[in-house]
Amino acid sequence: MSVKLTKKTKDQAFWWWYNGNLTGFTHQHMQTFGFMCAMIPVIKELYKDDTHRLRSLKTYTPFFNTEPQIGSMVVGISVGLEEARANGHEEIDDEMINGIRAGLMGPLAGIGDSLIPGTYIPILLSIALGLSTDGSPLGAIFYAIVYIGTMTFFMKYIFDKGYELGGRAVDVVIGEQATAFRESMVMVGTIVIGSLAASWIGVSTALKFDLGTYYNAAGEQVANVLRLQDTLNGIFPNLLSLLTVLFTWYLMTKKKMSPITVMLILVVVALVGVLIGFFDPGLSY
Amino acid sequence: MEINIFQALLLAVMASLTSVIGALGTTYSWYTLSRPLVASLVVGLILGDVKTSIMVGAAIQVVYIALVTPGGTVSADLRAVSYIGIPLAVAAVKGAGLNPASAQGAGLAVSIGALVGTVGTVMFYSTATMNLIWQQIGWKAIDKLNYRIIYLTNFIFPLISHFVIAFLPTFFITYYGTDIVANLKEWLPMDGIPMKTMFTLGSLLPAVGIGILLKQVVQNPVDLIIFFFGFTLAAALKINLVGAAFVGAMIAFLNYKIIMVGAGKKSASHEEDL
C-alpha cells in the first residue's frame, strides 16, 4: 500500500519554510529549526506511530544553512524522499537524506547569493530608484510587488521540482541552460549597476587654481581660474565617482578588506580631502 | 521635527520584524521591508512626510544596493539603517533646512544612515546569541515529539529577543534622538570641518555599495569593461536607469544566445564522434 502526500500537506511544508526559514536563527543552528518546522506536517501525515515519527524528525536535526529562497528546493527534495521512505524504500535512510541535504546547501548558497541578492535585487532596486528620483512612492511599490511576486513563484516552482525530481532537480539551477542564463543575468546586473553608479554617485572636487588674469575678446580683464572639476568632466563625465568605486573595489578585492574597513578609510579620505580643500560642499548659514 | 510616542512605537515594531532573521520571513521582511527604499515609504507614512522620506531613503539605498549575507555574516543589519537611520536622517535634513534632493541633503542622510547601520550589526549578533536560549528549549521538545514547542522555538520565542534587542533601542533612539539631530546646526556649523566631512563622506559612501557588488561579479579585471559600459550609458549618453536595464537585457540576451549556440555545437560534434 503506498502513501501519497496530499497537496495540502505539501503546501503546508512549503509555507512553513517560506515564512520561517531563518526566524529562529542562531550561529549554532542557522536554519535547522526552520527546516524541521517545514517537515513536521509531512512526518505527521506519513507516519501514525511515534517511533517512526521520532526517527524521521531526528533525521532533520543536523545543521542546515543555505540561501533560503533557492533552498526551498532542498525542502521539496526532502519531502519527496521522506514520502519514498514511508513507502518502504529501504535504501533511503538518514545518511542518504542528510548526504543530499549537506551536499546541496553549499553549492545552492553560492548560486543563490550571487543570483538573488547579488544580481536580481540590485537590478530591481536600480529600476525602482529610477522610478523614485523625485520622491515618488512608485519605486518602492514597484519593487515590493515585483520582488515578492516573482520570488514566491520561483520558490514554489523549485520546491515542486525538488519534490518531483528529487536529486535530479539540481539540473534546474546548475544545468547548461541555467548556467548560461545566470551568466547573462549577471551581465545585465553589472551594466545596470554601472548606470546606477553614474546616476547616484556624485563625487566632485572644489579644487581650483588661480592662473592670474587674461583679456577676453572684448578686451576686458578676466580672472583665469582653472576648476579641476570642469577639466575632469571634459575627460569623462563623473570621472571622480568612477574612480571612487574602483578604489573601493580594489581595497575589497585586492586588499581583502571588509566593507566596514573601507568605510572607515573613506572617513579619513573625506576628512583629509576637506582639510586640504579638495572637497568642499560649499554650505554655510 | 518631533516624533510622538505612537510614531516611535510603530518604528520600533517595524525594526523588530525586519531583520534578516526577523519575524516576517526572509522574502517579504528582509529582502523587501528592510530595503531602505521600501522602508522609506513605510517610514514616510508613519512620519507623515512620504516625499522627504523617500528622497532620503533612495540616497541611503545606494549604499546597501548589494548586501549579501553569506553564511550568516551580516555587515549591516538593515533594520537599523531603515527604521532608525531614515527617521533620524529625515529629521536632520529638515532640521538643517536642506533640500533632500540636493547633493548635500543626500550626503548628510547617507552619513547618518551608515553611522546608525553599525548599531544594526550589534543587534544582529545579539539576537542570534539570545536565540540560543530558545533553541535549548526546542531541542528538549524533539525527544518528546512536542511539535508545538518546536514551532514556538522557531516562530514565537525569538520575538522576545527582537523585543529586547531591537524594539526597545529603536523606540528610545527614535523618540529621543530626532530632537538631537534636528538641532544639529546649533552645535555643528555647516561650514565647519565636522559637517563638511559628513557631507563629503555621504557622497563617497555609495561607492562602497557598488564596490561590494563588483567584488562579486568581477572575477577577472577585464570584466570591469561591462561595468564601464553601464557607467558610460548613464554618464555620457544620459540614458536613464530603466533604459539602461533594457540595453543591458539586450546584450545579455545576445550573450545567452551565443553561449547556447556554442553549447549546441559542442554537443553536436560530440554526437558525430559517437
Contacts between the chains, C-beta under 8 A, distances in Angstrom:
chain1	res1	chain2	res2	distance
A	18	B	25	6.3
A	18	B	27	6.7
A	19	B	24	8.0
A	19	B	25	4.4
A	19	B	155	7.9
A	20	B	25	6.7
A	20	B	154	5.2
A	20	B	155	5.6
A	21	B	25	7.3
A	21	B	26	5.6
A	22	B	20	6.6
A	22	B	21	4.8
A	22	B	25	7.9
A	22	B	26	5.4
A	22	B	30	7.6
A	23	B	21	6.3
A	23	B	22	7.3
A	23	B	23	6.0
A	23	B	25	7.1
A	23	B	154	5.7
A	23	B	155	5.7
A	23	B	158	5.7
A	24	B	21	7.8
A	24	B	131	6.0
A	24	B	134	6.6
A	24	B	135	6.7
A	24	B	138	7.4
A	24	B	153	5.7
A	24	B	154	3.9
A	24	B	155	7.3
A	24	B	157	7.6
A	24	B	158	5.5
A	25	B	20	7.8
A	25	B	21	3.8
A	25	B	72	7.1
A	25	B	127	7.8
A	25	B	128	5.5
A	25	B	131	6.1
A	25	B	158	7.7
A	26	B	128	5.2
A	26	B	129	7.2
A	26	B	131	4.5
A	26	B	132	4.9
A	26	B	135	5.6
A	27	B	72	5.9
A	27	B	128	5.5
A	27	B	129	7.7
A	28	B	132	6.4
A	28	B	135	7.1
A	29	B	135	6.0
A	30	B	72	5.5
A	33	B	135	6.7
A	33	B	138	5.9
A	33	B	150	6.8
A	33	B	153	5.7
A	33	B	154	4.2
A	34	B	154	5.8
A	36	B	142	7.8
A	36	B	150	6.0
A	36	B	154	7.6
A	37	B	150	6.4
A	37	B	151	5.8
A	37	B	154	5.0
A	37	B	155	7.5
A	40	B	147	5.4
A	40	B	150	6.8
A	40	B	151	7.6
A	44	B	147	7.5
A	50	B	145	5.9
A	53	B	145	6.0
A	54	B	142	7.9
A	54	B	143	7.3
A	54	B	145	5.8
A	57	B	142	6.2
A	57	B	145	6.9
A	58	B	142	6.8
A	61	B	142	6.7
A	65	B	71	6.9
A	65	B	72	6.7
A	68	B	26	5.0
A	69	B	26	6.6
A	69	B	27	6.3
A	69	B	31	7.9
A	109	B	70	7.0
A	109	B	71	7.4
A	113	B	68	5.1
A	113	B	69	7.8
A	113	B	70	5.6
A	114	B	68	7.8
A	114	B	216	5.9
A	114	B	217	7.6
A	116	B	31	7.7
A	117	B	31	7.2
A	117	B	66	6.9
A	117	B	67	6.4
A	117	B	68	4.6
A	117	B	69	7.4
A	118	B	66	6.3
A	118	B	68	5.4
A	118	B	213	6.9
A	118	B	216	4.8
A	118	B	217	7.0
A	119	B	217	7.3
A	121	B	31	6.5
A	121	B	35	7.9
A	121	B	66	7.6
A	122	B	65	5.2
A	122	B	66	5.1
A	122	B	213	5.9
A	123	B	245	6.5
A	125	B	35	6.7
A	125	B	37	6.3
A	125	B	61	6.3
A	125	B	65	5.7
A	126	B	65	7.3
A	126	B	241	5.2
A	126	B	244	7.9
A	126	B	245	7.0
A	127	B	241	5.9
A	127	B	242	5.6
A	127	B	245	5.5
A	128	B	37	5.8
A	129	B	37	6.5
A	129	B	58	5.5
A	129	B	61	6.3
A	129	B	62	7.1
A	129	B	241	6.5
A	130	B	240	5.6
A	130	B	241	3.2
A	130	B	242	5.2
A	131	B	242	7.5
A	132	B	37	6.5
A	132	B	54	5.6
A	132	B	58	5.1
A	133	B	58	7.3
A	134	B	55	8.0
A	134	B	101	7.5
A	135	B	50	7.3
A	135	B	51	3.8
A	135	B	52	6.9
A	135	B	54	4.7
A	135	B	55	4.5
A	135	B	58	7.9
A	135	B	100	7.4
A	135	B	101	7.2
A	136	B	54	7.0
A	137	B	41	5.0
A	137	B	44	7.5
A	137	B	50	5.8
A	137	B	54	6.1
A	139	B	37	6.1
A	139	B	54	7.7
A	139	B	58	7.2
A	140	B	37	5.3
A	140	B	38	4.7
A	140	B	40	6.8
A	140	B	41	4.0
A	140	B	54	6.8
A	140	B	57	7.8
A	141	B	41	7.2
A	143	B	32	7.3
A	143	B	35	6.9
A	143	B	37	6.4
A	143	B	38	6.0
A	144	B	32	5.3
A	144	B	33	7.9
A	144	B	38	5.5
A	147	B	27	7.8
A	147	B	31	6.4
A	147	B	32	5.7
A	148	B	27	6.2
A	148	B	28	5.4
A	148	B	32	5.8
A	151	B	27	5.2
A	151	B	31	7.3
A	152	B	27	6.7
A	155	B	27	7.3
A	176	B	263	5.3
A	177	B	260	7.0
A	180	B	256	5.4
A	180	B	259	4.0
A	180	B	260	5.7
A	180	B	263	7.0
A	181	B	256	6.3
A	183	B	255	7.0
A	183	B	256	7.9
A	183	B	259	6.8
A	184	B	252	3.9
A	184	B	253	7.1
A	184	B	255	4.8
A	184	B	256	4.2
A	184	B	259	7.5
A	185	B	252	6.7
A	186	B	217	5.3
A	187	B	226	6.0
A	187	B	248	6.9
A	187	B	251	6.4
A	187	B	252	4.5
A	187	B	255	5.5
A	188	B	245	6.9
A	188	B	248	4.1
A	188	B	249	5.4
A	188	B	251	7.6
A	188	B	252	4.4
A	189	B	213	7.6
A	189	B	217	6.4
A	189	B	248	7.8
A	190	B	214	7.7
A	190	B	217	5.2
A	190	B	218	7.5
A	190	B	223	7.3
A	190	B	226	4.4
A	190	B	227	5.3
A	190	B	230	6.4
A	190	B	248	7.9
A	191	B	226	6.0
A	191	B	227	7.6
A	191	B	229	6.0
A	191	B	230	3.7
A	191	B	233	7.2
A	191	B	244	6.5
A	191	B	247	6.9
A	191	B	248	3.5
A	191	B	251	6.7
A	191	B	252	7.9
A	192	B	230	6.2
A	192	B	241	6.9
A	192	B	244	5.7
A	192	B	245	5.3
A	192	B	248	5.3
A	193	B	65	7.2
A	193	B	66	7.5
A	193	B	210	6.1
A	193	B	213	5.5
A	193	B	214	7.4
A	193	B	227	6.7
A	193	B	230	6.3
A	194	B	226	7.3
A	194	B	227	4.5
A	194	B	228	6.6
A	194	B	229	6.4
A	194	B	230	2.2
A	194	B	231	4.0
A	194	B	232	7.5
A	194	B	233	7.0
A	194	B	234	7.3
A	194	B	244	7.8
A	195	B	230	4.7
A	195	B	231	6.8
A	195	B	233	5.1
A	195	B	234	3.9
A	195	B	239	7.0
A	195	B	241	5.6
A	195	B	244	3.6
A	196	B	62	6.9
A	196	B	65	6.9
A	196	B	210	7.2
A	196	B	230	7.9
A	196	B	234	7.7
A	196	B	241	6.3
A	197	B	206	7.7
A	197	B	207	7.5
A	197	B	210	4.7
A	197	B	227	7.8
A	197	B	230	7.7
A	197	B	231	5.8
A	197	B	234	7.9
A	198	B	230	7.6
A	198	B	231	4.6
A	198	B	232	7.7
A	198	B	233	7.6
A	198	B	234	3.7
A	198	B	235	3.9
A	199	B	234	4.9
A	199	B	240	7.5
A	199	B	241	6.2
A	200	B	59	7.6
A	200	B	62	4.6
A	200	B	206	5.9
A	201	B	62	7.1
A	201	B	203	7.2
A	201	B	206	4.8
A	201	B	207	5.8
A	201	B	210	7.2
A	202	B	103	5.3
A	202	B	203	5.8
A	203	B	203	5.3
A	203	B	204	6.1
A	203	B	207	7.3
A	204	B	103	7.9
A	204	B	203	7.6
A	236	B	235	7.1
A	236	B	236	7.1
A	237	B	235	4.3
A	237	B	236	5.5
A	238	B	231	7.8
A	238	B	235	4.6
A	241	B	207	6.9
A	242	B	228	7.8
A	242	B	231	5.9
A	242	B	235	7.6
A	244	B	204	5.8
A	244	B	207	4.1
A	245	B	207	4.6
A	245	B	210	4.8
A	245	B	211	5.8
A	245	B	214	7.1
A	246	B	224	7.7
A	247	B	207	7.3
A	247	B	211	7.9
A	248	B	207	4.9
A	248	B	208	5.0
A	248	B	210	7.3
A	248	B	211	3.2
A	248	B	212	8.0
A	249	B	210	7.8
A	249	B	211	4.4
A	249	B	214	4.5
A	249	B	215	6.2
A	249	B	218	7.2
A	251	B	211	7.6
A	252	B	211	5.6
A	252	B	212	6.8
A	252	B	215	4.9
A	253	B	214	7.8
A	253	B	215	5.1
A	253	B	218	7.5
A	258	B	75	6.9
A	259	B	75	4.9
A	259	B	76	7.9
A	259	B	208	5.7
A	259	B	211	7.9
A	259	B	212	5.7
A	260	B	75	6.4
A	260	B	118	7.6
A	262	B	208	5.4
A	262	B	211	6.9
A	263	B	114	6.4
A	263	B	205	6.5
A	263	B	208	5.8
A	266	B	201	6.2
A	266	B	204	4.6
A	266	B	205	6.3
A	266	B	207	7.7
A	266	B	208	6.9
A	267	B	197	7.5
A	267	B	201	5.9
A	269	B	204	6.6
A	270	B	197	4.9
A	270	B	200	4.1
A	270	B	201	4.2
A	270	B	204	5.9
A	271	B	193	7.5
A	271	B	197	4.9
A	273	B	200	6.1
A	274	B	193	6.0
A	274	B	196	4.5
A	274	B	197	5.1
A	274	B	200	5.8
A	275	B	193	7.0
A	279	B	196	7.1
A	279	B	200	4.2
A	280	B	196	6.5
A	281	B	103	7.3
A	281	B	104	5.1
A	281	B	107	6.7
A	281	B	196	5.8
A	281	B	199	3.9
A	281	B	200	6.4
A	283	B	98	7.9
A	283	B	104	5.5
A	283	B	190	4.5
A	283	B	191	6.4
A	283	B	195	7.7
A	283	B	199	7.1
A	284	B	189	7.6
A	284	B	190	5.8
A	284	B	191	3.9
A	285	B	185	7.3
A	285	B	189	7.0
A	285	B	190	6.3
A	285	B	191	7.7
